[in-house]
Amino acid sequence: MCTAVVETMLILDLNLSRNPNPCYPLIVPQTQFNHEKLKVYQKAIALVSHANEILEGLPKTLAVHGQLDRASTSIPLNIAEGNGKHTSAD
């Protein structure tokens, strides 16, 4: 059996079904996007979770069900989109 030294930010994947040679493990980088570090993004994700709990108690036929679902989901999506832009505003 082979051993390998890897950086702490990497994950060793020794699953032989995907990697037949354990001497050369697949190295999968851990990815965290910049927007995931933002407190406002984390709170927006918490809001989506809370909104989903509320939506479970509402019938899907109500208009407010769809509105709350779309509105809560759009907040973290807009934060991620805005954080990914690296060009000047239009």
Residue frames as qw, qx, qy, qz and C-alpha x, y, z in Angstrom:
[[0.000, 0.889, 0.458, 0.000, 0.00, 0.00, 0.00],
 [0.416, 0.385, -0.002, 0.824, 1.27, 3.48, -0.88],
 [0.235, -0.723, -0.418, 0.497, 1.11, 6.61, 1.23],
 [0.322, 0.582, 0.259, 0.701, 0.73, 10.16, 0.02],
 [0.237, -0.450, -0.341, 0.791, 1.20, 13.56, 1.63],
 [0.121, 0.649, 0.523, 0.539, -1.37, 16.16, 0.66],
 [0.013, -0.302, 0.167, -0.938, -2.14, 19.77, 1.61],
 [0.094, 0.254, 0.776, -0.569, -4.70, 20.23, 4.40],
 [0.437, 0.384, 0.074, -0.810, -7.15, 21.91, 2.03],
 [0.513, 0.253, -0.665, -0.480, -7.45, 18.77, -0.10],
 [0.817, -0.138, 0.398, -0.393, -9.40, 15.57, 0.35],
 [0.018, -0.323, 0.912, 0.253, -7.92, 12.20, -0.52],
 [0.824, 0.152, 0.040, -0.544, -10.30, 9.99, -2.42],
 [0.109, -0.379, 0.916, 0.079, -9.16, 6.40, -2.07],
 [0.770, 0.251, 0.392, -0.437, -12.41, 4.92, -3.38],
 [0.353, -0.261, 0.794, 0.421, -11.09, 2.15, -5.61],
 [0.510, 0.559, 0.654, 0.015, -14.22, 2.02, -7.75],
 [0.319, 0.943, 0.076, -0.055, -13.29, 5.45, -9.13],
 [0.065, 0.847, -0.527, 0.018, -9.56, 5.25, -8.56],
 [0.982, 0.052, -0.183, -0.010, -7.99, 1.90, -9.44],
 [0.670, 0.309, -0.387, 0.552, -4.48, 2.94, -8.34],
 [0.530, -0.808, -0.247, 0.069, -4.21, 3.69, -4.60],
 [0.652, -0.191, 0.017, 0.734, -0.60, 4.86, -5.05],
 [0.096, 0.119, 0.208, 0.966, -1.93, 7.94, -6.85],
 [0.065, 0.566, 0.740, -0.356, -5.09, 8.98, -4.97],
 [0.117, 0.692, 0.434, 0.565, -7.58, 11.29, -6.60],
 [0.243, -0.252, -0.355, 0.867, -7.25, 14.73, -5.05],
 [0.033, -0.729, -0.581, -0.360, -10.51, 16.63, -4.80],
 [0.169, 0.195, -0.257, 0.931, -10.17, 20.29, -3.76],
 [0.087, -0.633, -0.680, 0.358, -12.60, 21.58, -1.15],
 [0.134, 0.400, 0.315, 0.850, -14.44, 24.49, -2.68],
 [0.112, -0.711, -0.549, 0.425, -16.03, 27.30, -0.74],
 [0.288, 0.649, 0.321, 0.627, -17.18, 30.26, -2.75],
 [0.191, 0.165, -0.282, 0.926, -16.66, 33.78, -1.43],
 [0.449, -0.393, -0.162, -0.786, -20.38, 34.45, -0.98],
 [0.766, -0.331, -0.549, -0.045, -20.69, 31.45, 1.35],
 [0.505, -0.069, -0.468, 0.722, -18.44, 33.25, 3.84],
 [0.123, -0.360, -0.019, -0.925, -20.72, 36.30, 4.05],
 [0.113, 0.170, 0.768, -0.607, -22.91, 36.55, 7.15],
 [0.506, 0.307, 0.053, -0.804, -25.77, 37.98, 5.10],
 [0.563, 0.211, -0.694, -0.396, -25.65, 34.91, 2.82],
 [0.229, -0.016, -0.930, 0.288, -25.68, 32.54, 5.80],
 [0.270, 0.263, 0.530, -0.760, -28.67, 34.39, 7.26],
 [0.559, 0.293, -0.288, -0.720, -30.43, 34.23, 3.88],
 [0.457, 0.094, -0.875, -0.132, -29.96, 30.45, 3.83],
 [0.017, -0.164, -0.814, 0.557, -31.40, 30.29, 7.35],
 [0.429, 0.288, 0.142, -0.844, -34.37, 32.33, 6.11],
 [0.558, 0.192, -0.633, -0.501, -34.97, 29.84, 3.29],
 [0.302, -0.037, -0.931, 0.202, -34.97, 27.02, 5.83],
 [0.150, 0.262, 0.592, -0.748, -37.41, 28.89, 8.07],
 [0.495, 0.284, -0.173, -0.803, -39.64, 29.77, 5.11],
 [0.473, 0.096, -0.827, -0.290, -39.73, 26.10, 4.07],
 [0.094, -0.180, -0.870, 0.448, -40.96, 25.16, 7.55],
 [0.335, 0.352, 0.285, -0.826, -43.75, 27.72, 7.21],
 [0.479, 0.290, -0.494, -0.666, -44.59, 26.55, 3.68],
 [0.193, -0.006, -0.981, -0.005, -45.07, 22.97, 4.86],
 [0.107, 0.388, 0.743, -0.535, -48.13, 24.14, 6.79],
 [0.365, 0.501, 0.014, -0.785, -49.66, 26.09, 3.89],
 [0.751, 0.401, 0.525, -0.001, -51.60, 24.60, 0.99],
 [0.428, -0.125, 0.488, 0.751, -49.80, 24.91, -2.33],
 [0.209, 0.661, 0.626, 0.357, -52.94, 26.34, -3.90],
 [0.177, -0.910, -0.204, 0.315, -52.52, 29.63, -2.04],
 [0.500, 0.803, -0.055, 0.320, -50.77, 32.36, -4.00],
 [0.293, -0.868, 0.364, -0.167, -48.73, 33.30, -0.95],
 [0.900, -0.220, 0.344, 0.153, -47.14, 29.82, -0.99],
 [0.755, 0.447, 0.191, 0.440, -45.47, 30.41, -4.34],
 [0.112, 0.919, -0.080, 0.370, -44.62, 34.02, -3.55],
 [0.562, -0.747, 0.347, -0.076, -42.88, 33.17, -0.27],
 [0.904, -0.038, 0.332, 0.266, -41.05, 30.27, -1.88],
 [0.614, 0.618, 0.129, 0.473, -39.75, 32.38, -4.78],
 [0.075, -0.932, 0.131, -0.330, -38.94, 35.40, -2.62],
 [0.686, -0.643, 0.340, 0.021, -37.00, 33.48, 0.02],
 [0.872, 0.078, 0.327, 0.356, -35.05, 31.53, -2.59],
 [0.489, 0.780, 0.090, 0.380, -34.19, 34.59, -4.64],
 [0.309, -0.931, 0.190, -0.043, -32.34, 36.31, -1.77],
 [0.655, -0.485, 0.495, 0.300, -29.34, 33.94, -1.52],
 [0.715, 0.399, 0.437, 0.373, -29.32, 33.48, -5.30],
 [0.236, 0.936, 0.070, 0.251, -29.03, 37.23, -5.84],
 [0.445, -0.823, 0.341, 0.099, -26.27, 37.50, -3.23],
 [0.760, -0.142, 0.527, 0.351, -24.31, 34.73, -4.95],
 [0.578, 0.645, 0.349, 0.357, -24.83, 36.28, -8.38],
 [0.013, 0.987, -0.051, 0.150, -23.79, 39.74, -7.23],
 [0.568, -0.686, 0.422, 0.168, -20.73, 38.41, -5.45],
 [0.783, 0.066, 0.508, 0.353, -19.62, 36.55, -8.57],
 [0.454, 0.849, 0.172, 0.208, -19.55, 39.65, -10.77],
 [0.613, -0.444, 0.108, 0.644, -16.10, 41.09, -11.27],
 [0.340, 0.380, 0.380, 0.772, -16.86, 43.65, -13.99],
 [0.055, 0.087, 0.185, -0.977, -18.06, 47.21, -13.79],
 [0.373, 0.488, 0.656, -0.438, -21.79, 47.86, -13.56],
 [0.360, 0.460, 0.637, 0.503, -23.77, 48.26, -16.78]]
